[in-house]
Amino acid sequence: MDKLAKNFASLNDEPAFWEAANKHLTRYGPAFEEIIVERAEGSFVYDADGRAILDFTSGQMSALLGHTHPDIVATVNRQMASVAHLFSGMLSRPVVDLAARLAALAPGLDRVQLLTTGAESNEAAIRMAKLVTGGHEIVAFAQSWHGMTGAAASATYSAGRRGYGPATAGSLVIPAPNAYRPRFKNPDGSNDWKAELDDAFELIDRQSTGNLAAFIAEPILSSGGILELPVGYLAALKKKCEERGMLLILDEAQTGVGRTGHMFAFQRDGVTPDIMTLSKTLGAGLPLAAVMTSAEVEQKAFERGFLFYTTHVSDPLPAAVGVTVLDVVARDGLVEQAIARGNRLKEGLLSLQQRFECVGDVRGRGLLLGLEVVADRHTKAPGFELGARIMQEAMLRGLSMNIVKLPGMGGVFRIAPALTVSDSEIDLGLEILADSIESAQLAR
């Protein structure tokens, strides 16, 4: 904390806390924030000094209803006093209730398995696809993130591939469409995603050993820089899969449960996947995931002995939370609110693009938006260092945002407030972001 440093000793600087953290915690990713979070409520987290920090990534893109939502708190307390965990072969009412609710929201995906994390749900989906198709080759986007375990990590290409030995056999990859940085162009300069997809699958066909099982994709690649699949892409991708006997798996960890202005992002395109995975938003911050598929696919998997038996499969506590999440989203009209609040936020970001040359692109849908920072708007040269400074300045001013850095792209802010965010909170975030960009540019 330099030019905006407080003139008093901060409780965040507690020596014993940081000594224990530095001594005992494994460093599993980017550096920890230099604050001690004491509590969280709504759209804010509060540090040891009681300073309110506006959370524009809703935790790990998961706190769909904000932090410590009263309905979630009440459900946790009630369910903990009843039954929280069971032998994995036992069923409880919250599990069956949530499965039925999800099936009603996604016609055609009538079978549901409840798990814990996004990686785990993708592991189950990939395992099911391999068993049902008899193939083992899994195709994903080069900018994807599907988890850090086994097959999910092998289908993750945006980060974390070096140093861990061989990936799962049959891991294949194609580029994701990027309207801001198109690889294939129409005569007017726009992204020719159809030619790109045809070219990509020609390469897949050449690489394949004849054992294609599934394509796994996010409708909006979040860790890939908020890359949205254009209208028509999912339908074309589904056709490519059907022509090759592959299943289409959609990973809606961050796009599901209303965030994009549809209950599930694929519904905009009218294309139902063979398997859909949910996590993050479904539990609104608690560990809950789901694998949804058709009765036909589930029947084939069952006949062939599908096994995905985990310690916390069908746990009652997170299932009860999931039911409450769906209740609140429906009761409070949060899908519609994601559209309205998302439009307000996007208009504000577009205004920043007009004001600051370093804002190269604004993209996304609903309350999952991206702002790409560039060093030069004309050449689109990446602006990693500037983006990092903007993020630091924002945190000093009380705004938490996450930036991703990928080869060939600028620093991209992933902006995903809770669906419960207010107009005034969006305006506050935009004001802080503007001040942070201005200050970061002056520091260059």
C-alpha positions in Angstrom: 0.0 0.0 0.0 1.9 3.0 -1.3 0.3 6.3 -2.2 -3.1 5.3 -0.8 -1.6 3.8 2.3 -3.4 4.4 5.6 -1.7 6.7 8.2 -2.3 4.2 10.9 -1.3 0.7 11.7 -3.5 -1.8 9.8 -4.9 -4.8 11.6 -4.3 -6.6 8.3 -0.5 -6.5 9.1 -0.8 -8.9 12.1 2.6 -10.5 12.2 1.5 -13.8 13.8 -1.2 -14.3 11.2 1.2 -13.8 8.2 4.0 -15.8 9.9 1.7 -18.8 10.3 0.3 -18.4 6.7 3.8 -18.1 5.2 5.0 -21.1 7.2 2.2 -23.5 6.8 0.1 -22.7 3.7 0.9 -24.3 0.4 1.1 -21.7 -2.4 -1.3 -23.0 -4.9 -1.7 -20.1 -7.3 -1.2 -16.4 -7.6 0.0 -14.5 -4.5 -2.5 -14.1 -1.6 -4.1 -10.7 -1.2 -2.5 -8.8 1.6 -5.6 -8.5 3.7 -7.3 -10.7 6.4 -10.9 -11.2 5.5 -13.0 -11.2 8.7 -16.5 -11.4 7.3 -18.6 -10.9 4.2 -22.1 -9.7 3.5 -24.0 -9.1 0.3 -21.7 -7.7 -2.4 -18.9 -6.8 0.1 -16.1 -8.5 2.0 -14.7 -6.8 5.0 -11.0 -6.9 6.1 -9.5 -6.8 9.6 -9.8 -2.9 9.6 -13.5 -3.2 8.9 -12.9 -1.8 5.4 -15.6 -2.7 2.9 -14.3 -4.2 -0.4 -16.8 -4.5 -3.3 -16.6 -8.0 -4.6 -16.9 -7.9 -8.4 -16.0 -11.6 -8.8 -18.6 -12.9 -6.3 -16.0 -15.0 -4.4 -14.5 -17.5 -6.8 -17.2 -16.6 -9.4 -19.6 -18.6 -7.1 -21.5 -16.4 -4.6 -24.5 -16.0 -6.9 -26.7 -14.5 -4.2 -23.9 -12.5 -2.6 -22.2 -13.4 0.7 -24.1 -14.8 3.7 -27.5 -14.5 2.1 -30.1 -14.9 4.9 -32.0 -17.7 3.1 -28.8 -19.7 2.6 -27.8 -19.2 6.2 -31.3 -20.4 7.4 -31.1 -23.4 5.1 -27.6 -24.4 6.4 -28.7 -24.1 10.0 -31.9 -26.0 9.5 -30.3 -28.8 7.4 -27.3 -29.2 9.8 -29.7 -29.8 12.6 -31.4 -32.5 10.5 -28.9 -34.4 8.4 -25.9 -33.1 6.6 -24.0 -36.2 5.3 -24.9 -39.8 4.6 -23.5 -43.1 3.3 -23.2 -42.5 -0.4 -25.9 -45.2 -1.2 -28.5 -43.5 0.9 -31.0 -40.9 -0.4 -32.6 -37.9 1.3 -35.4 -35.5 0.3 -33.2 -32.5 -0.6 -31.3 -34.7 -3.1 -34.4 -35.9 -4.9 -36.0 -32.4 -4.7 -33.0 -30.7 -6.3 -32.7 -33.3 -9.0 -36.3 -32.9 -9.9 -36.1 -29.1 -9.9 -33.0 -29.1 -12.2 -34.6 -31.5 -14.6 -37.7 -29.3 -14.9 -35.5 -26.3 -15.7 -33.6 -28.2 -18.4 -36.0 -30.3 -20.5 -34.1 -33.2 -22.1 -31.6 -33.4 -19.3 -33.7 -35.6 -17.0 -31.0 -37.5 -15.0 -29.0 -35.7 -12.3 -26.0 -36.7 -10.2 -25.0 -34.4 -7.3 -21.3 -33.9 -6.5 -19.1 -31.2 -5.0 -16.8 -29.3 -7.3 -16.7 -28.3 -11.0 -13.6 -30.5 -11.6 -15.4 -33.5 -10.1 -18.5 -33.0 -12.2 -16.4 -32.7 -15.3 -14.5 -35.9 -14.4 -17.9 -37.7 -14.1 -19.1 -36.3 -17.4 -16.0 -37.3 -19.3 -16.0 -40.7 -17.7 -19.7 -41.2 -18.6 -19.0 -40.0 -22.2 -16.1 -42.5 -22.6 -18.2 -45.4 -21.3 -21.3 -44.6 -23.4 -19.4 -44.0 -26.7 -16.6 -46.5 -26.3 -14.1 -43.8 -27.3 -11.5 -42.1 -25.2 -10.6 -38.9 -27.1 -11.7 -35.7 -25.6 -11.6 -32.4 -27.5 -11.6 -29.0 -25.8 -10.8 -25.4 -26.5 -7.2 -24.1 -26.3 -8.4 -21.4 -23.8 -10.4 -23.7 -21.6 -10.5 -24.3 -17.9 -12.4 -27.4 -16.7 -10.6 -28.2 -13.4 -7.4 -29.4 -11.9 -8.0 -33.1 -11.5 -7.2 -35.9 -13.9 -9.2 -35.8 -17.1 -10.6 -32.3 -16.3 -7.0 -31.0 -16.1 -6.1 -32.7 -19.3 -9.0 -30.8 -20.9 -7.8 -27.5 -19.4 -5.5 -25.6 -21.7 -5.5 -22.0 -20.4 -3.0 -22.7 -17.6 -1.3 -25.4 -15.6 -0.1 -27.8 -18.2 3.7 -27.7 -17.8 5.6 -29.9 -15.4 3.0 -32.5 -14.5 3.9 -35.3 -17.0 1.7 -36.7 -19.7 -1.9 -35.6 -20.1 -4.6 -38.2 -20.4 -4.3 -40.1 -23.7 -6.6 -38.7 -26.4 -6.6 -35.1 -25.2 -7.2 -33.0 -28.3 -7.6 -29.2 -28.7 -9.0 -26.5 -31.1 -8.9 -22.7 -30.8 -11.9 -20.9 -29.4 -13.5 -18.2 -31.5 -12.4 -14.7 -30.6 -14.3 -11.9 -32.2 -11.8 -9.3 -31.0 -8.8 -11.2 -32.2 -10.2 -13.3 -35.1 -8.0 -16.0 -36.7 -10.3 -16.3 -39.7 -12.0 -13.2 -41.1 -15.0 -12.4 -43.3 -14.5 -9.7 -46.1 -15.7 -7.1 -43.6 -13.1 -8.1 -41.1 -15.5 -9.8 -38.7 -14.7 -13.2 -37.2 -15.4 -16.1 -39.7 -16.1 -18.7 -37.0 -17.6 -21.1 -39.4 -14.4 -21.4 -41.5 -12.4 -21.6 -38.2 -14.6 -24.4 -36.9 -14.4 -26.4 -40.2 -10.6 -26.0 -40.2 -10.3 -27.1 -36.6 -12.3 -30.2 -37.1 -10.3 -31.1 -40.2 -7.3 -31.1 -37.9 -9.2 -33.1 -35.3 -10.1 -35.7 -37.9 -6.4 -36.0 -38.9 -5.3 -36.4 -35.3 -8.0 -38.8 -34.1 -7.4 -42.5 -33.9 -11.1 -43.1 -34.5 -12.0 -43.0 -30.8 -13.6 -39.6 -30.4 -15.8 -39.6 -27.3 -16.8 -36.0 -26.5 -16.2 -32.3 -26.9 -16.3 -30.3 -23.6 -16.9 -26.6 -23.8 -17.9 -23.6 -21.8 -20.6 -21.4 -23.5 -18.5 -18.4 -22.3 -14.8 -19.3 -21.7 -14.2 -17.4 -18.4 -10.6 -18.2 -17.6 -10.0 -18.0 -21.3 -10.7 -14.3 -21.2 -14.5 -14.1 -21.4 -14.7 -15.5 -24.9 -18.4 -15.9 -25.8 -19.3 -18.5 -28.4 -21.2 -16.6 -31.1 -24.8 -17.3 -32.0 -24.9 -20.4 -34.2 -21.6 -21.8 -33.0 -23.1 -24.3 -30.5 -25.5 -25.7 -33.1 -22.6 -26.1 -35.6 -20.5 -27.7 -32.8 -23.3 -30.1 -31.9 -23.6 -31.1 -35.5 -19.8 -31.8 -35.8 -20.1 -34.0 -32.7 -23.1 -35.9 -34.0 -21.4 -36.6 -37.3 -18.6 -38.2 -35.4 -20.5 -40.1 -32.8 -19.3 -37.8 -30.1 -21.2 -36.4 -27.1 -21.3 -32.6 -26.4 -20.6 -31.7 -22.8 -21.3 -28.2 -21.7 -19.5 -26.9 -18.6 -21.8 -24.2 -17.1 -19.9 -23.8 -13.9 -19.9 -20.0 -14.3 -22.7 -19.4 -16.8 -25.4 -21.5 -15.1 -28.3 -20.6 -12.8 -29.2 -17.2 -14.4 -25.9 -15.4 -14.6 -26.0 -14.8 -18.4 -29.7 -13.8 -18.4 -30.9 -17.3 -19.2 -31.2 -20.0 -16.5 -28.5 -21.9 -18.5 -26.4 -20.2 -21.2 -27.0 -22.8 -23.8 -30.8 -21.9 -23.8 -30.0 -18.8 -25.8 -29.0 -21.0 -28.7 -31.7 -23.6 -28.4 -29.1 -26.4 -28.4 -29.4 -29.0 -25.6 -26.1 -30.7 -24.8 -25.8 -34.4 -24.2 -24.3 -33.7 -20.8 -24.3 -30.5 -18.8 -22.2 -29.9 -15.7 -23.1 -27.3 -13.1 -21.1 -26.2 -10.0 -20.0 -22.8 -8.5 -23.3 -20.9 -9.0 -25.5 -23.8 -8.1 -24.2 -23.8 -4.5 -23.9 -20.0 -4.3 -20.5 -20.4 -2.6 -20.9 -23.8 -1.0 -19.4 -27.0 -2.6 -22.2 -28.3 -4.8 -22.0 -29.6 -8.4 -24.3 -31.5 -10.7 -24.0 -33.7 -13.8 -27.2 -33.7 -16.0 -27.8 -35.9 -18.9 -30.6 -37.4 -20.9 -32.5 -40.6 -19.9 -31.0 -42.3 -23.0 -27.4 -41.5 -22.2 -27.9 -42.4 -18.5 -29.5 -45.7 -19.4 -26.6 -46.7 -21.7 -24.1 -45.7 -18.9 -26.0 -47.7 -16.4 -26.1 -50.8 -18.6 -22.4 -50.6 -19.1 -21.7 -50.3 -15.3 -21.2 -46.6 -14.8 -19.2 -46.1 -11.6 -18.6 -42.7 -10.0 -19.0 -43.3 -6.3 -17.6 -40.5 -4.1 -17.6 -39.6 -0.4 -19.9 -36.7 -0.8 -22.1 -37.8 -3.7 -25.8 -37.0 -2.9 -25.0 -35.2 0.4 -28.2 -33.7 1.9 -26.7 -30.4 3.1 -25.4 -28.9 -0.2 -28.5 -30.3 -2.0 -30.7 -28.4 0.4 -28.7 -25.3 -0.3 -29.1 -25.9 -4.1 -32.9 -26.0 -3.7 -32.8 -22.7 -1.8 -30.7 -21.1 -4.5 -33.2 -22.1 -7.1 -36.0 -20.8 -4.9 -34.4 -17.4 -4.4 -33.5 -17.0 -8.1 -37.1 -17.7 -9.0 -38.8 -15.7 -6.2 -36.6 -12.6 -6.7 -36.6 -12.6 -10.5 -32.8 -12.8 -10.5 -32.6 -14.1 -14.1 -34.3 -11.0 -15.3 -32.3 -8.9 -12.9 -29.1 -10.3 -14.4 -30.2 -8.8 -17.7 -31.0 -5.4 -16.3 -28.0 -5.1 -14.0 -25.8 -6.6 -16.7 -26.9 -4.0 -19.2 -26.2 -1.2 -16.7 -22.7 -2.6 -16.0 -21.9 -3.2 -19.7 -23.0 0.3 -20.6 -20.7 1.6 -17.9 -17.8 -0.5 -19.2 -18.4 0.7 -22.8 -18.3 4.3 -21.5 -14.9 3.5 -20.0 -13.8 2.2 -23.4 -14.7 5.5 -24.9 -12.8 7.4 -22.2 -9.6 5.3 -22.0 -7.5 4.1 -24.9 -6.2 1.1 -22.9 -9.7 -0.5 -22.8 -9.5 -2.6 -26.0 -12.7 -4.6 -25.8 -15.8 -5.1 -23.6 -17.6 -8.4 -24.0 -19.8 -11.0 -22.3 -23.4 -11.5 -21.4 -25.6 -10.7 -18.4 -23.5 -10.4 -15.3 -20.5 -12.3 -16.7 -18.5 -9.6 -18.5 -14.9 -9.1 -19.7 -12.8 -5.9 -20.1 -9.6 -6.4 -22.1 -6.7 -4.1 -21.3 -4.3 -3.4 -24.1 -1.0 -1.4 -24.4 -2.1 -0.1 -27.8 -5.7 -0.2 -29.1 -4.7 -0.2 -32.8 -2.2 -3.0 -32.6 -4.1 -4.7 -29.7 -0.7 -5.3 -28.0 -1.3 -7.0 -24.6 -1.3 -4.7 -21.6 -0.4 -7.2 -18.9 1.5 -4.8 -16.7 -1.0 -2.0 -16.9 -3.8 -4.5 -16.1 -2.0 -5.7 -13.0 -1.5 -2.1 -11.9 -5.2 -1.3 -12.4 -6.1 -4.4 -10.3 -3.8 -3.2 -7.5 -5.2 0.3 -7.6 -8.7 -1.0 -7.5 -8.1 -3.1 -4.4 -6.5 -0.1 -2.7 -9.8 1.8 -3.4 -12.0 -1.1 -2.2 -12.8 -3.0 -5.4 -11.8 -6.7 -5.9 -11.5 -7.8 -9.5 -9.8 -10.7 -11.2 -7.6 -10.5 -14.2 -6.5 -13.3 -16.5 -3.4 -13.3 -18.7 -3.1 -15.5 -21.7 -0.7 -15.7 -24.6 -1.8 -13.6 -27.5 -4.3 -11.6 -25.5 -4.3 -8.6 -23.3 -5.0 -8.7 -19.6 -8.8 -9.5 -19.3 -10.8 -8.5 -16.2 -13.5 -11.1 -15.4 -16.3 -9.1 -13.9 -19.1 -11.2 -12.3 -20.9 -9.5 -9.4 -23.6 -11.4 -7.5 -27.0 -11.4 -9.2 -28.2 -9.5 -6.1 -25.9 -6.6 -6.9 -27.7 -3.2 -6.7 -27.6 -0.3 -9.2 -25.7 1.8 -6.7 -23.1 -1.0 -6.2 -22.5 -1.3 -9.9 -22.1 2.5 -10.2 -19.6 2.4 -7.3 -17.6 -0.3 -9.0 -17.5 1.6 -12.2 -16.4 4.8 -10.4 -13.6 2.9 -8.6 -12.5 1.2 -11.8 -12.3 4.5 -13.7 -10.2 6.1 -10.9 -8.0 3.0 -10.9 -7.4 3.1 -14.7 -6.6 6.8 -14.5 -4.2 6.3 -11.6 -2.5 3.3 -13.2 -1.9 5.2 -16.4 -0.4 8.1 -14.6 2.1 5.7 -12.9 3.5 4.5 -16.2 
